[in-house]
Amino acid sequence: MLEHLTKETFKEKVFNFELNKEWKYEGDKPCLIDFYADWCGPCKMVAPILDELQKEYGDNLHIYKVDTEDQQELAGMFGVQSIPSLLFVPVDGQPQMAQGALPKTTFEQAISEVLKVEKPVL
């Protein structure tokens, strides 16, 4: 089950925007954040893919969800205008945003290239 972030848990696990002006990732491993809404059809298509990816990557990657209806401040901070919007956050470096219902292969490519995380060999 993917963890849903609120403003408070976002500041603790991803970025404390009240303390820092410059981007500073708070996590210990890369993460992917899904900005979604319950009524959004494409978001519903992405949800099972993210569940699958979390199982496949396990402890190498955090996957979080942010409900844009409930957490409007977080969505606004990242300029989320369409959903799903996906934020790829490497441990070092700047986060990168992607939009739309991406196929699983695109997620895997971005996880490898942007987050520098390879799928564990089973």
C-alpha positions in Angstrom: 0.0 0.0 0.0 1.4 3.4 -1.0 1.8 6.1 1.6 -0.4 9.2 1.3 1.4 12.4 2.2 -0.1 15.4 4.0 1.6 18.7 4.3 3.2 17.6 7.6 4.5 14.2 6.4 5.7 15.8 3.1 7.8 18.3 5.0 9.3 15.4 7.1 9.9 12.9 4.3 10.4 15.0 1.1 11.1 18.7 1.5 10.6 21.1 4.4 9.6 24.1 2.4 9.0 26.2 5.5 12.6 25.8 6.6 14.5 25.8 3.3 14.3 28.1 0.3 16.6 25.9 -1.8 15.5 22.4 -2.7 16.8 19.9 -0.1 15.5 16.3 -0.2 14.8 15.0 3.3 14.6 11.3 2.3 17.2 8.5 2.5 16.3 7.0 -0.9 14.8 8.3 -4.1 11.0 8.8 -4.3 8.2 9.1 -6.8 5.2 11.3 -5.8 1.9 10.8 -7.6 -0.3 13.9 -7.5 -3.8 12.6 -8.1 -7.5 13.0 -7.4 -10.1 10.3 -6.7 -12.3 11.4 -9.5 -9.5 11.3 -12.1 -9.8 8.5 -14.7 -6.1 8.5 -15.8 -5.1 8.6 -12.1 -7.0 5.4 -11.6 -5.1 3.8 -14.5 -1.7 4.8 -13.0 -2.6 3.6 -9.4 -2.1 -0.2 -10.0 1.1 0.4 -11.9 2.5 2.3 -9.0 1.5 -0.5 -6.6 3.2 -2.9 -8.8 6.4 -0.8 -9.0 6.5 -0.4 -5.2 6.4 -4.2 -4.9 9.1 -4.7 -7.6 11.5 -2.0 -6.3 10.7 -2.7 -2.6 13.0 -0.9 -0.2 15.1 0.8 -3.0 12.4 3.4 -3.7 9.6 5.3 -1.9 6.4 5.9 -3.8 4.0 8.4 -2.3 0.6 9.8 -3.2 -0.7 13.3 -2.7 -4.4 13.9 -3.1 -4.6 17.2 -4.9 -8.2 17.9 -3.6 -7.1 17.4 0.0 -3.6 18.9 -0.2 -4.1 21.9 -2.5 -1.1 23.8 -1.0 1.3 21.0 -2.0 -0.2 20.7 -5.5 0.1 24.5 -5.9 3.7 24.5 -4.7 4.7 22.3 -7.5 2.5 24.0 -10.1 0.4 20.9 -10.6 -2.2 22.0 -13.2 -3.2 18.6 -14.7 -3.3 15.2 -13.0 -1.9 12.7 -12.7 1.4 14.6 -12.3 4.4 12.6 -11.1 7.4 14.0 -9.4 10.6 12.0 -9.6 12.9 13.0 -6.7 16.5 11.7 -6.7 18.5 11.7 -3.5 20.9 14.3 -5.1 19.8 16.8 -7.6 16.6 18.5 -8.7 13.2 16.7 -8.9 11.6 16.3 -12.3 7.9 16.4 -13.1 6.1 14.3 -15.6 2.4 14.5 -16.5 -0.2 12.1 -17.7 -0.9 8.4 -17.4 2.5 7.0 -18.3 3.0 3.3 -19.3 4.9 1.1 -16.9 7.9 1.0 -19.2 8.2 4.8 -19.1 8.1 4.8 -15.3 10.8 2.1 -15.2 13.0 4.2 -17.6 12.6 7.3 -15.5 13.2 5.4 -12.3 16.5 4.2 -13.8 17.6 7.4 -15.5 16.3 10.1 -13.2 16.4 8.3 -9.8 19.3 6.0 -10.6 17.5 3.1 -9.1 17.6 -0.4 -10.8 15.1 -3.1 -10.2 16.4 -5.7 -7.8 17.1 -9.1 -9.4 14.9 -11.7 -7.8 
